Amino acid sequence: MNVRICFAKYDRLRFLGHLDVMRYFQHAIARSGMPIAYSKGFHPHMIMSFAQPLALSMTSDGEYFDCELEAEEVNADELCANLQDAMCDGFYIRSVTVLPEREPNTRKQTGMSQIAGAMYLCEPLEGCEDALEGALREFAARASYCIEKKGKSGMRAVDVRAGVHAIGIAKDRVGDIEYLCDDGIFDVPATLVSGWGSEHSEHSLHREGAAEFLFAVDAGSENNISAELIAASLRQLVSCEIPERCFALHRMELYRSKDGRMLSLAEN
């Protein structure tokens, strides 16, 4: 059987790279006693697959990995609690979801292959708030906005605005969100709750009255609009000079597409 584990990464662990995160969870799973399956051969390894890697220095409340278990039935809540007991400060296990059995002669679907969307928070650093908020309102009003992106074959133009489905501004950590646009594909939150519903998350250096920008974007293999691309677009729209590192970035959730809607990867 297969399970999907959702976890948060925050605080100083935002400087931990993806390969180190993978190695950490391999040790944590062994300590937790989870009945994980191993590959066959001379060098057995845990059968696990992480979804979209998180960029260095970013925090998140919506990271995922799938793993195969050598068990016919498990208690998801017990697995979640045991794995959390093996975590260090900076990681928090949010949920364990038992995945449905794969139909015969169908392709295996992992979290990585299902990702189609993501939701981000961007918090401007002190001194950049007003300029970036003005740029954000201009960006939201446009039908398209292209930016040069470096790819494997060199530089190419990417229409960043076309891949952004909702843009919001939250002035208070526990308050209403003002939406500048929303095409209805994502179920966007009406209010921004501290830590995106997790009291363990300390994902930003939020200051009273400081704005946080919310983005719901495409994140699939064909069209991937990262938080860094949006931040670069806003920097280009700003009329005054601001530092290149003008944002604290946080990933709220990852989504898959179903019937024209975006659903959390934690949902079956």
N, C-alpha and C positions, 0 to 999 in steps of 0.2 A: 504494500500500500504506500501511497505518497501523501506527504503533508506539506503545507506551505506555511512558513514562519515569517511573521512580520515583526520587525524590531526597530527601535529608535537608536540613533547615534548622535551624541551631543557632547557638550562641554569640551574638554581637551582632546577627546578622541576624534574630533574633526580633523586633526592632523595625522590620523592613522590612515595609511594607504589601503587600497582595496585588497591587495594580496595579503597584507598583514591581517586584515579583517577576516579573510577566508581561513587563514591559519589559526586565528584565535578561536573561531567557531568550531573548528575541528577538535581542538583541545577541550572546549567547553562542552561540546556534545558528548565527548568521551567521559568527562567528569559527571555529567548529568545522568548517565546510565541510559540514555535514549537508545532503543534497539535499532540503530541505523544499519542499513545494508552496505556491504563492501563489494567492490568490483572483483572479478576473478582474475587470476594470473599471478605473475611473480611479484608484482608490486601492488597489492590491494589498496584501494583508497575509498574513502566514503563517497557514496553516490549522492552528490548534492550539486545544485545549480543556482548560482546567484543571479538575480535580476540586474537591471542596469546599474553599473558601478557608480558610486557617488564621487563627485569631484573632491579633490583635497581641499580642506578648509571649510567645506560645507557641512552643516548639520542636517539631520533628517528625522522625521517621525514616521516615514513610510518606506523602509527598506525591506526587501524580501529575498528569501531563498527557498527552493524546493528541495526536499530530500526523500529518499526511499527508505522505508522501514521494513525490517524483517519481523512483521507482526500482522496478524489478520484483523486485529481490533485494538484500538488504543483510546485512552481518555485524553482528549485534547487539552482540557484544563489542567490535568495532572502533568502532562508533558510541558506545558507552558510554565507551570510553577517550578518544576524541577530544573528546567533550563535557566530560568531567571535566577535561581539559587546559585548557579555556576557563573553568573555574569559579574563583571567588575563595574565600578562606577563609570558611567558614560554609555553603557549599553542597557537597553530596557526591552524585554520581550513583550510586545503588545498583544499578539494573538498567535494561536496555532490552528490552522484550518485543515481538516481532512479533505483531500481532493477526491472527486469522483473517479471511479475506475474507468480506465480508457477502453473505449469500444474496440472490439477485434478489428484488425486490419486498418486502424486509423493512426495517424501520426501523433507521436507524443507531444503534448503541449506543455512547455515549461513557462515559468513567469517571464523569462527573458524573451521568448518568442511571442508572448501575448501582449507585451507592453505597447500601448498606443497613445497614452497621454500621461501628463504629470501636472502637479500643482506646486507652485513655489511661492515663498515669501521672500521679498527683498526689503531689507531695512537700510535706508540711506545712513551713512555715517554723519556725525555731527558737523554742521556747516554746509552740508550738501542738500538738505531736505527741500528747501523752497525751489531751488533750481531744478532738481530732479522731479519734483511733483509737477511743475509746469511742463517739463518735457514729457512726462507720462501722459498728461491730459492731451497734449498735441499728438503723441503716438497713438492714443486710443481713438482720436478723431479721424485718423487717416485710414483709407481703405487698404493701402499697402505701404510697406517701408522696407527697402532693400539694404543689405549690408554685405560687405565682402567677407567671405568665410574661407579659411584655408582648408583644402581637402587633399586627398591622396594625389589628385591630378593637378594640384595648384589652386590658385584663388578662383572663387566663383561667387556670383551674386545669389544671395538667399533672401526671399521675401519673408522677413521675420513676422510682420504684422499678420500675414495670411495664416500663420500657424498658431496665433494666439486667439483663444475662444472666449476668454473672460478676463477682465482687468478690474481690480477693486483697490480701494484705498481704505485702510483701517487706521483711525487716529488714536484708538485706545486698545490695549491688549484685551480687554473684555468690553467690547462695544460693537455697534453696528458697522457693517462694511458698505461703503458707497461704491456702487458698481458703475464704471464708466462705459462698459459694454459687456454683453453676455448673450451668446447665441443659443443657449439652452442645452448644449451637448453635455456639459458637466453639471452635476448637482452641487452648485457652489454654496458655501455656508452663508447664512444671514449675519452671523456674528463671528468674531475671531476670539476664540477661547484660548487662554494661556496654554501653550504646549500642545495645541491641537488635540485637546481632550486628555492629555497625559500629564499628570502632576509631576512626573519624573523628568520632563523635558525642560531644558534651560537653553533653548536654541538661539536666543538672540540677546543682545544687550539693550533691551527695550527701555527707552526713556519716556517718561510721562509726556504725553502730547506729541511724541514723534510718530510720523506716519510709517506704516508698513504697506508695501505694495504686493498685491496678490495677483498671480498669473495662472490661468489654466491653459495648457499648451499641448500641441502635438509632441509625442515623444517616441514615435515608432522608428523602425529601421529606415523607412523611406523619407520621412520628414521629422527631423528631430530638432526642436527649438529649445535650446538649453537656457538656463537662467543667465549664463554668461553672455549669450547672444543678445538677450533682452537688455541686460545692463550696458553692453556696448552700444546698442541702438539709442538708449537714453542719453549716454554720454555724448553721442554725436549730435543729438538734438539740443543739448544744453548750450546756451549762448555764452556763458562765462566759463572760465577755466576751473576744472575740478580735478582731483587726483584720480588716477586710474582705478585704484582700489577704493571705490566710494560706496560699496554695498557690503552688508553682511547677508549671506545667502542661506536659505533653508528650504529643503524639499519637504513638502507636507504629505504627499501621497503619490502613488503610481497607479495607473488605470489600464484596463483592457477595454476593447470595444465590443459592444453587443447590441445589435438591432439599432444602430445609429446613436447609441448612448455610450458614455464612459462610466464603467463600473470599477470600483476598487478591486485590486488584485486579491484582496482577502475575501471577496464575495464569490461564491460558486456560481 
